[in-house]
Structures are given as C-alpha cells and as structure tokens.
C-alpha cells in the first residue's frame, strides 16, 4: 500500500463529501425524496412569456436591440418566478439521452428555457441572453432585474460540457457582470466526476422522467458552494502541428520564461551559485491556454484516453451508454502497453522521469520547489475534485498523522490546492481505481510548473477534464506547462441536500 488511509468513520462536516457509487445509483434513480408536483414546479421556474421571447430573439439575432421586444415591465405589472432557470442539453453526451431529455424538460418548463448546445452555444447565451435581461433591467423592468439576480443554470451533459459552460459563465466576472448564476448538473457523461462531487449522482437515472423533476427541484432549492478552477498555459517550441481539444485555445500572450525555468532547475540542486544560465531559446514559440475544473494529467492515462476518443469518433455506434463506454475503455487500455509494456518500445523510456521535471508552490508567495518523480511512475495527475475516473478516490482519506508527516492538508475542491499523484502501470491503476490502495502521493500545490523534453520520445499525451491530445516533443527545446488557480471561484449548486 502506497500510503495509510483513515479507517475510522469520518465526522460530518458542512462540506460536500463524495458519495459511494451505490448511493449515487439509488439517489439518481429517484428512489428517495418527496413527490414533486409538475404544475407547481413549472410555475416556480418558468419565465414570463415576454422575457422568454426577448431572450430567444436576442440570441437568434445576436443583437441586444431585441431587449425591447414587447412591453417593458416598469412598475411591476408582471411577477417574476420564484426560481427562474435555464437548462443546457448536450444531446451528444454519454448514451445519447439528450433528445428525450430535451423533450421532457420542455414539458416541465417553457420551451425557450431549454437550450440545445448544438444550436445555442453558452457564450451566446451569456452575451445576448443575459445581456438582454440586463438591458431590460437598466430600462426599469423590475421583473427582468429580479430574474437576472435569481437565475440558476442546469447542465445536462458530461464533465466536459459542464466545464465549457462554467468557463463561459466565468467571463461574467471578468466583465463585472454579477451575480454569476450558480450551476447544477444532470449527469449524461461517462465519468461524471463533477456531478458526483456536488451530489448530483454518477449516471443518468433509470427512472429518469421522475428523477428529472427532482433534479430541477434540487437545482431550485439547493445551497450554493464554490469550486476552484485552474488556468493552464502551454508553451512549445516552433510551430508544431497539433489538434488541441476544445478546452485549449491559442494564447495571445505567453508569459512563460524558459531561461527562468533553467535557473530554477539548477538552483534547486544548489548548482547556480549566482551564475547566469545561458539557455538557447527557439526562434518561434507557440502557446495555448485553457481552464480545467477536475484534473490535468500527462502520461499513459492520457494516451489511453486519446486512443479511446478517436476510436469512439470513428465508430460512434459503439458509444451506446456509460457502461459500454467503460468496457471499451478498459479493453482499449490493454492494447496500449498500460498493463504490459511492449519490449520493442524500450521499457526504460516509459517512466515520466526520463522526460519530465515538476516544480510546485505550496502556497501563495512561497518559493518554487523541485519535486522528484519516482522512476516507476508512468502517469501523473493534478486533481482538483474528490472524484476521478468515474467516482474513484485515488488520493484517499488519509490519516491525520500521515498528513502531518507529509505536510499535506485534507483535500477539498475549494481549498486552492491541487493533489498531485502518480500511477505506475495498469495493474497499479486498477488497484487504485478499485480503491484497494491509494495512488502514489507526490505533492499538494497551489501552483505547478512542468518541463517536458523529448530525447528519444517524439510525443507525449496530455488531457484536461477528459479531453486528451497528442503533444509533440522537441529534442533540443523543452515544452513548458504552467498551472495556476483562477482568482474567481465558480458557483455550484449542492445537489446532495
């Protein structure tokens, strides 16, 4: 066992704790909780017609002049709903339940409040839908003003979809357009670790028609909590041809300093001694940036995920649901050398220690520290949530004496820290995912810097929140990754209450 975990029962806290898979299943199947009256629910969450139409037309035309559509409600002639709500549905997530769910949601609220992500993108809603309410409020519409303040968002999709929408909502903070609508989740993805962490369940429920009503009721009444998000900046030499996932965008400005990294590396070994380190820099540098909420990883786990995603895209008929996805994923991992490294590939090159250096900051204002990588580790994960890999807990519930000995603190998703752990190989990962042991603990960090250089390696694999990509490596120049916490915390609805 890599590290001791607590065997005693945990005391109750005000924080959300990860539920077991069994409890997830019972909760999401709707076997507990009060009976929700359909008409009463619809009355509480449906927007007035004139506002629904104004929002819809503003989004369609991409023009805020539609904020004057109909009469402005000056003087409070129209009462706002108790809990106005907008639902985003990703019809491509998980087992393709989206179309049926969309129809059911439209029965439970107005049609205009259910947005299909294939036709309405979240940034369009933020700019024009919320902008419409804000403009009407500025014109004196008290109903629009109160709705904008009370609005809640529900996302029917997987972790990637939820992260996409959280990222768009975060733009409101940058623009000074507060409050930020809190977000609830109806899980449609394969892993649904964000959903699990906030008490929304780990899978699309069997008794889904009644469960959807309960989900909307919980989204209406659930308390608000916070979620850390993490900014990733990648700097690579030259103009490498890569296919970045949706979560990564070209960066206009790259603030990484390769020479500073070299000085950091040598000083960590006490070899700098006040001398300047001269490091030749590439003529051209390409940068990408993005945000993750769940995890960032590099190594074999990302390689397996990359192959699985391409297989699913080439043969979509295989993706019939979360269970079939997990079976295919497990089978595919056996073909990638994750469980048994092919001899021809050179086993000595498989350890990340050969290509990767890690530096961390333990807290804001602290110094960077070089963290040695165990030679056996073939995948490294920086984890933000309680859950990873469909509800597993690789960090474990560690005993207080072990936490003190290692200088760790209890892990939470709003503590400003990432838990960094390693996976050695497929067999080790299987025992970790089965929760027989915890993963290889490496560090807890408020910021992380990675330096990757190819040598015999031509490429590596990375992923953010389940979106993998193939990262080309250069033998002469390093690729740098910097991870820092975003100052703004996302607003989430606690679905466990």
C-alpha positions as CSV (number, residue, x, y, z in Angstrom):
1,X,0.0,0.0,0.0
2,X,1.4,3.3,-1.0
3,X,0.1,5.3,1.9
4,X,-2.0,4.9,5.0
5,X,-5.7,5.9,4.9
6,X,-8.0,6.5,7.7
7,X,-10.0,3.5,8.8
8,X,-12.2,5.4,11.4
9,X,-15.5,6.8,10.4
10,X,-15.4,10.4,9.3
11,X,-17.2,13.0,11.3
12,X,-19.9,15.0,9.5
13,X,-19.0,18.4,8.0
14,X,-20.7,21.2,6.2
15,X,-18.7,20.4,3.0
16,X,-20.0,18.1,0.3
17,X,-18.5,14.6,0.6
18,X,-18.2,12.1,-2.2
19,X,-21.0,9.6,-2.2
20,X,-20.5,5.9,-2.9
21,X,-21.4,4.5,-6.3
22,X,-24.3,2.5,-4.7
23,X,-25.8,5.6,-3.1
24,X,-25.3,7.5,-6.3
25,X,-27.4,5.0,-8.1
26,X,-30.2,5.0,-5.6
27,X,-30.3,8.8,-5.4
28,X,-30.2,9.3,-9.2
29,X,-32.9,6.6,-9.8
30,X,-35.2,8.8,-7.8
31,X,-36.0,6.2,-5.1
32,X,-35.8,8.8,-2.3
33,X,-37.2,12.2,-1.8
34,X,-40.6,13.9,-1.9
35,X,-43.0,13.7,-4.7
36,X,-42.8,16.8,-6.9
37,X,-46.0,18.3,-8.4
38,X,-45.3,19.0,-12.1
39,X,-47.5,22.1,-12.4
40,X,-46.3,23.7,-9.2
41,X,-42.7,23.2,-10.3
42,X,-43.4,24.6,-13.8
43,X,-45.0,27.7,-12.2
44,X,-41.9,28.3,-10.0
45,X,-39.2,28.0,-12.7
46,X,-40.9,29.2,-15.9
47,X,-40.1,32.7,-17.1
48,X,-42.8,35.2,-18.2
49,X,-43.5,34.9,-22.0
50,X,-42.4,38.3,-23.0
51,X,-38.9,37.7,-21.4
52,X,-38.6,34.3,-22.9
53,X,-39.3,35.6,-26.4
54,X,-37.0,38.6,-25.9
55,X,-34.1,36.3,-24.8
56,X,-34.7,33.9,-27.7
57,X,-34.8,36.6,-30.3
58,X,-31.7,38.4,-28.9
59,X,-29.8,35.1,-29.1
60,X,-31.0,34.3,-32.6
61,X,-30.3,37.8,-34.0
62,X,-27.1,38.2,-31.9
63,X,-28.5,41.7,-31.2
64,X,-29.4,43.3,-27.9
65,X,-31.9,45.6,-29.5
66,X,-34.3,42.7,-29.1
67,X,-34.3,43.6,-25.4
68,X,-37.1,46.0,-26.3
69,X,-39.3,43.2,-27.7
70,X,-42.7,43.6,-26.2
71,X,-43.6,45.9,-23.3
72,X,-41.0,46.7,-20.6
73,X,-42.4,45.7,-17.2
74,X,-42.0,49.0,-15.5
75,X,-43.9,49.2,-12.3
76,X,-44.0,45.5,-11.5
77,X,-47.1,44.5,-13.6
78,X,-45.6,41.0,-14.1
79,X,-44.4,39.0,-11.1
80,X,-41.1,37.1,-11.6
81,X,-41.0,33.4,-11.0
82,X,-39.7,32.1,-7.7
83,X,-36.7,30.4,-9.2
84,X,-36.0,31.2,-12.9
85,X,-33.9,28.6,-14.6
86,X,-32.2,27.8,-17.9
87,X,-31.2,24.3,-18.9
88,X,-28.4,23.4,-21.4
89,X,-28.7,20.0,-23.0
90,X,-25.8,18.2,-24.8
91,X,-27.6,15.7,-27.0
92,X,-24.2,14.1,-27.8
93,X,-23.2,13.3,-24.3
94,X,-23.0,9.8,-22.8
95,X,-25.6,7.4,-24.1
96,X,-27.3,9.9,-26.4
97,X,-30.2,10.5,-24.0
98,X,-30.2,14.2,-24.9
99,X,-33.1,14.3,-27.3
100,X,-35.5,12.5,-25.0
101,X,-34.4,14.6,-22.1
102,X,-34.8,17.8,-24.0
103,X,-38.4,16.9,-24.8
104,X,-39.1,16.1,-21.1
105,X,-37.5,19.3,-19.9
106,X,-39.7,21.3,-22.3
107,X,-42.7,19.8,-20.7
108,X,-41.5,20.9,-17.3
109,X,-40.8,24.5,-18.2
110,X,-41.1,26.8,-21.2
111,X,-39.6,25.6,-24.5
112,X,-37.4,28.7,-24.8
113,X,-35.6,27.9,-21.4
114,X,-34.2,24.6,-22.7
115,X,-31.2,25.3,-24.9
116,X,-29.7,22.6,-27.1
117,X,-25.9,23.1,-27.3
118,X,-26.0,22.1,-31.0
119,X,-27.8,25.3,-31.8
120,X,-27.2,27.7,-28.9
121,X,-23.6,28.0,-27.6
122,X,-23.2,29.0,-23.9
123,X,-21.1,32.1,-24.8
124,X,-24.0,33.3,-27.0
125,X,-26.4,32.9,-24.1
126,X,-24.0,34.8,-21.8
127,X,-23.6,37.7,-24.2
128,X,-27.1,38.0,-25.6
129,X,-29.4,36.1,-23.3
130,X,-28.2,37.5,-20.0
131,X,-27.3,40.8,-21.8
132,X,-31.0,41.1,-22.8
133,X,-32.1,40.7,-19.2
134,X,-29.5,43.3,-18.1
135,X,-30.6,45.8,-20.7
136,X,-34.3,45.4,-19.8
137,X,-33.3,45.8,-16.1
138,X,-31.5,49.0,-17.0
139,X,-34.6,50.3,-18.7
140,X,-36.6,49.8,-15.4
141,X,-38.0,46.3,-15.9
142,X,-38.2,45.1,-12.3
143,X,-39.2,41.5,-13.4
144,X,-36.1,41.2,-15.6
145,X,-33.9,42.6,-12.9
146,X,-35.1,40.1,-10.3
147,X,-34.8,37.3,-12.7
148,X,-31.3,38.1,-13.6
149,X,-30.4,38.1,-9.9
150,X,-32.2,34.8,-9.2
151,X,-31.3,32.9,-12.3
152,X,-29.9,29.4,-12.0
153,X,-28.3,27.2,-14.7
154,X,-28.6,23.4,-15.1
155,X,-26.3,21.5,-17.4
156,X,-27.5,18.1,-18.8
157,X,-24.2,16.6,-20.0
158,X,-20.8,15.2,-19.0
159,X,-17.9,16.9,-17.3
160,X,-16.6,18.4,-20.5
161,X,-20.0,20.1,-21.1
162,X,-20.2,21.4,-17.6
163,X,-16.7,22.8,-17.7
164,X,-17.5,24.5,-21.1
165,X,-20.4,26.3,-19.6
166,X,-18.6,27.2,-16.3
167,X,-15.9,28.8,-18.4
168,X,-18.4,30.9,-20.3
169,X,-20.1,32.0,-17.1
170,X,-16.7,32.9,-15.6
171,X,-16.5,35.7,-18.3
172,X,-19.2,37.5,-16.4
173,X,-16.7,38.0,-13.6
174,X,-14.1,39.5,-15.9
175,X,-16.7,41.8,-17.3
176,X,-18.0,42.9,-13.9
177,X,-21.5,41.5,-14.7
178,X,-22.5,40.0,-11.4
179,X,-24.1,38.0,-9.9
180,X,-22.8,34.8,-11.5
181,X,-25.6,32.2,-12.0
182,X,-24.9,29.0,-10.0
183,X,-24.8,25.7,-11.8
184,X,-26.5,22.3,-11.2
185,X,-26.0,19.1,-13.2
186,X,-28.0,16.3,-14.8
187,X,-25.3,13.7,-15.5
188,X,-25.2,12.4,-19.1
189,X,-21.5,11.7,-19.5
190,X,-19.4,8.6,-18.9
191,X,-17.4,9.6,-15.8
192,X,-19.5,12.5,-14.3
193,X,-16.9,13.3,-11.6
194,X,-18.1,16.9,-11.3
195,X,-21.6,15.7,-10.9
196,X,-20.6,13.2,-8.2
197,X,-18.5,15.7,-6.3
198,X,-21.5,18.0,-5.9
199,X,-24.1,15.4,-5.1
200,X,-25.9,15.1,-8.4
201,X,-25.2,11.4,-8.9
202,X,-22.9,9.5,-11.2
203,X,-25.1,8.4,-14.0
204,X,-28.3,9.1,-15.9
205,X,-31.1,7.6,-13.8
206,X,-33.2,4.6,-14.7
207,X,-36.4,6.2,-13.6
208,X,-35.3,9.3,-15.4
209,X,-38.7,11.1,-16.0
210,X,-39.5,11.4,-12.3
211,X,-35.8,11.9,-11.5
212,X,-35.6,15.0,-13.8
213,X,-38.4,16.7,-11.8
214,X,-36.4,16.0,-8.6
215,X,-33.2,17.3,-10.2
216,X,-34.9,20.6,-11.2
217,X,-36.4,20.9,-7.7
218,X,-33.0,20.4,-6.1
219,X,-31.5,22.9,-8.5
220,X,-34.1,25.4,-7.4
221,X,-33.6,24.9,-3.7
222,X,-30.0,23.7,-3.2
223,X,-27.5,25.8,-1.4
224,X,-24.6,27.5,-3.2
225,X,-21.0,26.3,-2.9
226,X,-17.7,27.2,-4.6
227,X,-15.3,25.4,-6.9
228,X,-11.7,26.2,-7.7
229,X,-10.7,26.4,-11.4
230,X,-7.2,26.2,-12.8
231,X,-5.6,28.1,-15.7
232,X,-3.2,26.1,-17.9
233,X,-0.6,27.8,-20.1
234,X,1.4,25.7,-22.5
235,X,4.5,27.0,-24.4
236,X,6.0,24.8,-27.1
237,X,8.9,25.4,-29.4
238,X,8.4,26.1,-33.1
239,X,5.1,25.9,-34.9
240,X,4.1,22.3,-34.1
241,X,1.0,20.9,-35.8
242,X,-1.3,19.8,-33.0
243,X,-5.0,19.2,-32.7
244,X,-5.8,20.9,-29.4
245,X,-9.1,19.9,-27.6
246,X,-11.9,22.4,-27.2
247,X,-10.6,23.3,-23.7
248,X,-7.4,24.8,-25.2
249,X,-7.2,28.0,-27.2
250,X,-4.3,29.8,-28.8
251,X,-2.8,32.3,-26.3
252,X,-2.2,35.9,-27.4
253,X,0.5,36.4,-24.8
254,X,2.9,33.8,-23.5
255,X,4.3,34.8,-20.1
256,X,6.5,31.8,-19.6
257,X,10.2,32.3,-19.2
258,X,12.3,29.3,-20.4
259,X,15.5,30.7,-19.0
260,X,13.9,31.2,-15.7
261,X,13.0,27.6,-15.7
262,X,16.6,26.6,-16.3
263,X,17.7,28.8,-13.4
264,X,15.0,27.3,-11.2
265,X,16.2,23.8,-12.1
266,X,19.9,24.3,-11.4
267,X,19.3,26.4,-8.2
268,X,17.1,23.6,-6.9
269,X,20.2,21.4,-6.9
270,X,22.4,24.2,-5.4
271,X,24.4,24.5,-8.6
272,X,23.6,28.0,-9.7
273,X,25.9,29.8,-7.3
274,X,24.9,33.3,-8.6
275,X,26.0,32.5,-12.2
276,X,23.7,33.3,-15.1
277,X,22.4,30.3,-17.0
278,X,22.6,30.7,-20.8
279,X,19.9,28.6,-22.5
280,X,19.4,28.9,-26.2
281,X,15.8,29.7,-27.0
282,X,13.7,28.7,-30.0
283,X,13.1,31.3,-32.7
284,X,9.4,30.6,-32.6
285,X,7.2,29.7,-29.6
286,X,3.5,28.6,-29.8
287,X,1.3,29.0,-26.8
288,X,-2.1,27.6,-25.8
289,X,-4.2,28.2,-22.7
290,X,-7.3,26.8,-21.1
291,X,-9.0,26.1,-17.8
292,X,-9.8,22.8,-16.0
293,X,-12.0,22.0,-13.1
294,X,-11.4,18.4,-12.4
295,X,-7.8,17.3,-13.4
296,X,-4.8,17.7,-15.7
297,X,-2.7,14.7,-16.5
298,X,0.3,13.6,-18.5
299,X,1.4,10.1,-19.5
300,X,-0.2,6.7,-20.2
301,X,-3.7,7.5,-18.8
302,X,-3.9,10.4,-21.3
303,X,-2.6,8.1,-24.1
304,X,-5.3,5.6,-23.4
305,X,-7.9,8.3,-23.3
306,X,-6.7,9.7,-26.6
307,X,-7.0,6.3,-28.4
308,X,-10.4,5.7,-26.9
309,X,-11.8,9.1,-28.0
310,X,-10.5,8.5,-31.6
311,X,-12.0,5.0,-31.6
312,X,-15.4,6.3,-30.4
313,X,-15.4,9.1,-33.0
314,X,-14.5,6.7,-35.8
315,X,-17.1,4.1,-34.7
316,X,-19.9,6.1,-32.9
317,X,-22.2,3.1,-32.9
318,X,-20.0,1.7,-30.1
319,X,-21.0,4.5,-27.8
320,X,-24.3,3.3,-26.6
321,X,-24.0,4.3,-23.0
322,X,-21.7,4.8,-20.0
323,X,-21.4,1.0,-19.3
324,X,-20.4,0.1,-22.9
325,X,-18.0,3.1,-22.9
326,X,-16.3,1.9,-19.8
327,X,-16.0,-1.7,-21.2
328,X,-14.4,-0.4,-24.4
329,X,-12.2,2.0,-22.4
330,X,-10.9,-0.9,-20.3
331,X,-10.3,-3.1,-23.3
332,X,-8.5,-0.4,-25.2
333,X,-6.2,0.3,-22.3
334,X,-4.9,-3.3,-22.5
335,X,-3.6,-2.7,-26.1
336,X,-1.6,0.4,-25.3
337,X,1.2,-1.0,-23.1
338,X,-0.5,0.3,-20.0
339,X,-0.6,-3.2,-18.4
340,X,2.3,-4.7,-20.2
341,X,5.0,-2.5,-21.8
342,X,6.0,-4.0,-25.2
343,X,9.7,-4.9,-25.2
344,X,10.3,-3.2,-28.6
345,X,9.3,0.2,-27.1
346,X,12.2,0.3,-24.6
347,X,10.7,-0.1,-21.1
348,X,13.4,2.1,-19.6
349,X,11.9,5.1,-21.6
350,X,8.4,4.6,-20.3
351,X,8.9,6.3,-16.9
352,X,8.0,10.0,-17.0
353,X,11.1,10.8,-15.0
354,X,13.0,10.5,-18.3
355,X,11.2,13.4,-20.0
356,X,9.5,15.4,-17.2
357,X,10.5,17.8,-14.4
358,X,8.0,19.1,-11.8
359,X,8.1,22.3,-9.7
360,X,5.5,23.3,-7.2
361,X,4.5,26.2,-4.9
362,X,2.9,25.0,-1.7
363,X,1.1,28.3,-1.1
364,X,0.7,31.8,-2.4
365,X,4.0,33.7,-2.1
366,X,6.1,30.6,-1.3
367,X,9.2,29.6,-3.4
368,X,9.2,27.2,-6.2
369,X,10.4,23.7,-5.2
370,X,11.6,20.9,-7.5
371,X,9.7,17.7,-6.9
372,X,11.5,14.4,-7.8
373,X,9.4,12.0,-9.8
374,X,9.5,8.3,-8.8
375,X,11.1,6.2,-11.5
376,X,8.2,3.8,-11.7
377,X,5.5,6.5,-12.4
378,X,4.1,6.4,-15.9
379,X,1.2,8.9,-15.4
380,X,0.9,12.0,-13.3
381,X,-2.4,13.6,-12.4
382,X,-3.1,17.0,-10.8
383,X,-6.5,16.6,-9.2
384,X,-8.9,19.3,-8.0
385,X,-12.0,17.3,-7.2
386,X,-12.8,14.4,-4.7
387,X,-13.6,12.2,-7.7
388,X,-11.5,10.8,-10.6
389,X,-12.1,8.1,-13.1
390,X,-15.9,7.7,-12.6
391,X,-16.1,8.3,-8.8
392,X,-12.8,6.8,-7.6
393,X,-10.8,8.5,-4.8
394,X,-7.1,8.0,-5.7
395,X,-5.9,10.4,-3.1
396,X,-7.7,8.5,-0.4
397,X,-8.9,9.6,3.1
398,X,-5.5,10.0,4.8
399,X,-4.9,9.7,8.5
400,X,-4.1,12.9,10.4
401,X,-0.6,11.6,11.4
402,X,0.2,10.8,7.8
403,X,-1.0,14.3,6.6
404,X,1.2,15.9,9.3
405,X,4.2,13.8,8.4
406,X,4.0,14.6,4.7
407,X,3.0,18.3,5.2
408,X,-0.4,17.7,3.5
409,X,-3.8,19.1,4.4
410,X,-7.2,17.4,3.9
411,X,-8.2,17.8,0.3
412,X,-11.2,19.9,-0.8
413,X,-12.3,21.3,-4.1
414,X,-12.3,24.9,-2.9
415,X,-9.0,25.0,-0.9
416,X,-6.8,26.5,-3.6
417,X,-4.7,23.3,-3.8
418,X,-4.1,20.5,-6.3
419,X,-3.4,17.0,-5.2
420,X,-0.6,15.6,-7.4
421,X,-0.3,11.8,-7.6
422,X,1.2,9.2,-9.8
423,X,0.1,5.9,-11.4
424,X,2.8,3.3,-12.1
425,X,1.1,1.0,-14.6
426,X,-2.2,-0.5,-15.5
427,X,-2.2,-3.0,-12.6
428,X,-1.3,-0.3,-10.1
429,X,-4.0,1.9,-11.6
430,X,-6.6,-0.9,-11.4
431,X,-5.9,-1.4,-7.7
432,X,-6.1,2.4,-7.2
433,X,-9.4,2.6,-9.2
434,X,-10.7,-0.3,-7.1
435,X,-9.8,1.7,-4.0
436,X,-7.8,-1.1,-2.6
437,X,-4.8,1.3,-2.3
438,X,-4.3,5.0,-2.8
439,X,-2.2,6.4,-5.6
440,X,1.5,7.4,-5.3
441,X,1.3,10.7,-3.4
442,X,3.7,13.2,-4.9
443,X,2.7,16.7,-3.7
444,X,0.0,19.2,-2.9
445,X,0.4,22.5,-4.7
446,X,-1.0,26.0,-5.1
447,X,0.8,26.2,-8.5
448,X,2.6,23.7,-10.7
449,X,5.2,24.0,-13.5
450,X,6.1,21.2,-15.8
451,X,9.0,21.0,-18.2
452,X,8.9,18.2,-20.9
453,X,11.7,17.5,-23.3
454,X,11.7,14.7,-25.9
455,X,15.0,13.0,-26.3
456,X,14.1,9.5,-27.5
457,X,10.4,10.4,-27.1
458,X,8.8,12.0,-30.1
459,X,5.5,12.8,-28.4
460,X,3.6,12.7,-25.1
461,X,-0.1,12.6,-24.3
462,X,-1.9,15.1,-22.0
463,X,-5.5,15.6,-21.1
464,X,-7.7,18.2,-19.2
465,X,-11.0,17.1,-17.8
466,X,-11.2,14.1,-20.1
467,X,-10.2,15.9,-23.3
468,X,-6.9,14.3,-24.5
469,X,-4.4,15.5,-27.1
470,X,-1.1,14.3,-28.6
471,X,1.7,16.7,-27.6
472,X,4.7,16.7,-29.9
473,X,8.1,16.9,-28.1
474,X,11.3,18.5,-29.3
475,X,14.7,17.0,-28.6
476,X,16.5,20.4,-28.4
477,X,13.9,22.6,-26.7
478,X,11.5,22.0,-23.9
479,X,7.8,22.3,-23.8
480,X,6.5,24.1,-20.6
481,X,3.2,23.9,-18.8
482,X,2.2,26.3,-16.0
483,X,-0.9,25.7,-13.8
484,X,-2.2,28.4,-11.6
485,X,-5.5,28.9,-9.8
486,X,-8.0,31.3,-11.3
487,X,-8.8,34.0,-8.8
488,X,-12.5,33.6,-9.4
489,X,-14.3,30.6,-8.0
490,X,-17.2,29.0,-9.9
491,X,-20.6,29.0,-8.3
492,X,-22.1,25.5,-7.9
493,X,-25.4,24.2,-6.6
494,X,-25.2,21.5,-3.9
495,X,-27.4,18.7,-5.2
496,X,-27.0,16.5,-2.2
497,X,-29.4,18.4,0.0
